[in-house]
Amino acid sequence: MIPKHKKAFSMITSIFVIVIMATVAILVMNMTARTIKETTTQYRKEQAVLLAKSYTEFAIMAVTANDRTTECIENINGNNVIANDSSGQGYQVDTRIYYIGNDATANLTTTCAGTRVLDSSVKTIGSDLHIIVDVYVRYKELDNTGADWITYHRRTLQKI
């Protein structure tokens, strides 16, 4: 027969081990949740960076392929790219194009020349026309749809 004080000691030891195991399990779950959140945040930001690069290249391609004396490209927009829903889980892309350079107003239509020419007196080599492409990529955190939008901005100066 086991004495009573040894039974009580075994019960206290087992309760102590269970509490220690539960604490370790909580710490592991907490660290896992934080790692998942940081990974998701980093992934969303990298997607925004890649979208900004893609829309910059698309804007440059669109402007160079366009006849600026008949039509002016000022904006290229994309809403809910990647995820096709309206709950804010996708990305919203707004691309604005500004023209700058020697006599930029002579190379553009009158509708565009008044609104998107930053400075036609900038002296560049030859009669080069330049564009400034501003790309804004907006997105929300996936686990907090009520949060404010996060905006990634990329500005590029390109000779056309």
N, C-alpha and C positions, 0 to 999 in steps of 0.2 A: 504494500500500500504506500502511495506517495503522500508525503506530508502536505498539509494545506499551504504552507508558505511557498513551497516549490511550485504548486499549481498556480498560485497568484503571480509568481515571478514569470512563469511561462506565458501567461495571459498578457501581462504588461509588456513583455518583450515582443510578442506577436502584434499587439496593437501599435507599438512603436515602429515596427518594421512596416506595417501597413500604411501608417502615416507618412513615413519616409518614401515609400514607393509611390504613394499618391502625389506627394510633392514633386518628385522627379517627373512623373507623368505629366503633371500640369506645366512644369517648366519646358518639357519637350514639346508639348502641344502649343504653348505660347511662342516658342522660337520657330516652330514650323509655320504658324500663321503669319508671323512677321516676315519670314523669308518668302512666303508665297505672295504677300502684299508688295514687298519690294521688287520681286521679280516681275509681277504684273505691271507695276508702275514703270519700271525700266523698259519693258516690252512696249507699252503704250507710247512712251516718249520716243523710242527708236522708230516705231511706225510713223509717228508724226514727222520725224526728221527725214525719213525716206519719202514720205508723201510730199514734203516741201521741196526736196530735190527733184522729184519727178515732175511736179507742177512747174518748177522753175524751168526745167528743160522743155516741157511742153509749151510754156509761154514763149520761150525764145524761138522754138520751132514754128509756132503759129505766127509770130510777128515777122520772121524772116520769109515765110511762105506767102504772106499776105501782101496785097498791093495797097500800100499806105496812102496812095493818092485818091483812092476811091472809097476805102473803108478803113476804119481805125479800130484796132483791138485794144480795149481798155481793161476789161475784166474777164477772168476765167474762174468760174466757181464750181465747186463740187460739194454737195451735201450728202451726208450719210454714206460716204464711201467706206468700203470694207464691210461694214455691218449695215444691212438695209432695214433700218427701223427708225422710229421717231422718238425713242426713249432716251436718246443722248448717248448711246453706246457706240455710235459710229464716229466718224471724223467729219468736220466741216472745213472745207478749204476755200479760202478767198484769195485770189491772185489779182493784184493791181499792177498795171503797167503804166509807167511814166516815160516820156520821151525827153531827151536832153541832147544838146549838141549844136554845131554850127548851123544856123538858119533852119532850125527844126521845123518852124512853121511852114517853110516852103516845101518840105518833104511830106507833109501830112494834109489830110482834109481839113476844112475849116471847122468842122464840128469837133474834131479831136484836138486841133491846134489850140483852141481856147481853153480846154479843160485839163489836158494831160501833159502839156509842155511845161516842164519845170523852169528851164532857162534856155532860151535860144541864143543867148550871147556867149555861152561857154565856148572858149576857143579850144578846138581839137585839131589834130593834124588832118589836113585835107577837108573834105566835106562829110566827115563821118557822122553818123547819127548813132546815138547810144540810147539804151533803154535801162531803166531801173525797174527791176521786178521785185515787188514785195509780196511774199507769200505768208499768209496767216493760216495755221492749222489749229483748229480748236477741238478739244475732246474733254470728256469727263472721266473721272475715276469709275471703274466698273462696279465697285462695291458701294458707291455712294452717289446715286443718280441725282440726288437733290443738291449736290455740291455745285460750286461755281465752275465755270469752264476754265480749262487750262489752255493757254495759247502759246504756240511755238511760232516764232517769227523768223523768216529768212529774207535777207535783202541781197540782191545781186545786181551788179552793174555789168552790162554786156554791150559790146560794140556790134552793130548790125550793118 
